Amino acid sequence: MSEFISVTGNSVKVKGKLIVAGTEKSILLEAAYAVNGDSVQFRGAHEIAFTDFKIDPPTAVFGTIKTGDILTLGFETSFSPIN
């Protein structure tokens, strides 16, 4: 995370850098969060285009089966204090 944008309800919005295959892009990321005891849990997803990161979209069976250019990256993580 490089910049905190906002908190609304149970959602947080931040700016950050995403590095895929050595290519770095700035992204705006929104995640749902929940406080559970002394931990905070985050869950979200972000779509990227393979070609934005200089990656050819995947193919199979010698190129006869092709995917699209868009990939959805999903994440779920939690943070707790160290006692």
N, C-alpha and C positions, 0 to 999 in steps of 0.2 A: 504494500500500500504506500502510495506516495502523497495522497491528499484525501482527507476526509471531506465528504460532500454534505451528507445529511443523515438524520435518523427520523423515520416517519413510522408511527405505529410499531410494528415488529420487523421493520426493514431498515437496512443500512445501505448507503450508497457511497462508494469510494472510487478514486482513480488509482490506477497502478500500472505496472509494467508486466507484460506477459512475454516470456521468451520461449519460443518453440523452434527447434532445429537451428538454434543459433541466431534467429531473427527476433528482434525485440520490437514490440508494439505497445503503445499506451492504450489502455482500455478503461471503460467505465463499467464498474461491476456493482450489481445490486444483489444483496443476500438477505434472506430471512434469518432472524436470530431469536433465540429463546434463552432465558436465564433459568437454569435448573440447579437449585442449591447454590454452590459456590462456583459453578462452571457456566460458561456461555457457549452455546452451540450455534453454528452458522451452517446454512444450506442454500445452495443456489446453482445456477447454470449460466453459461455464457457461450454464445455461438461465435465460431471463428471460420474464416475461409482458408482452406489449405493454401490457395495461391497467394494470400496476403503474407504468408510465412515462407514463400518460395518452395512449396511442397506440391508435387503433382498429386491430384486426388487418386486414391487407391483404385487398382483394377485387379481382376482375377481372371483365370482361364485365358491367359495370353492376351489380355485386353478386351475380351469379348463381354465381360461383365464389368461395368463401371459404376462408381459411386458419384454422388454430387460433390460440389466444392465445399459444402457447409458441414461442419462438425460441431456438435453440442458437447461442451465440456461440463460435466456435473461435478459438484464437490459437496462434501459434508465434513465438518471438523468441529472440535470443541477445545476450549481452553480452560484450564483450571490453575489456581495458584499452587505453587510448590510449598509444601508445609515444612 
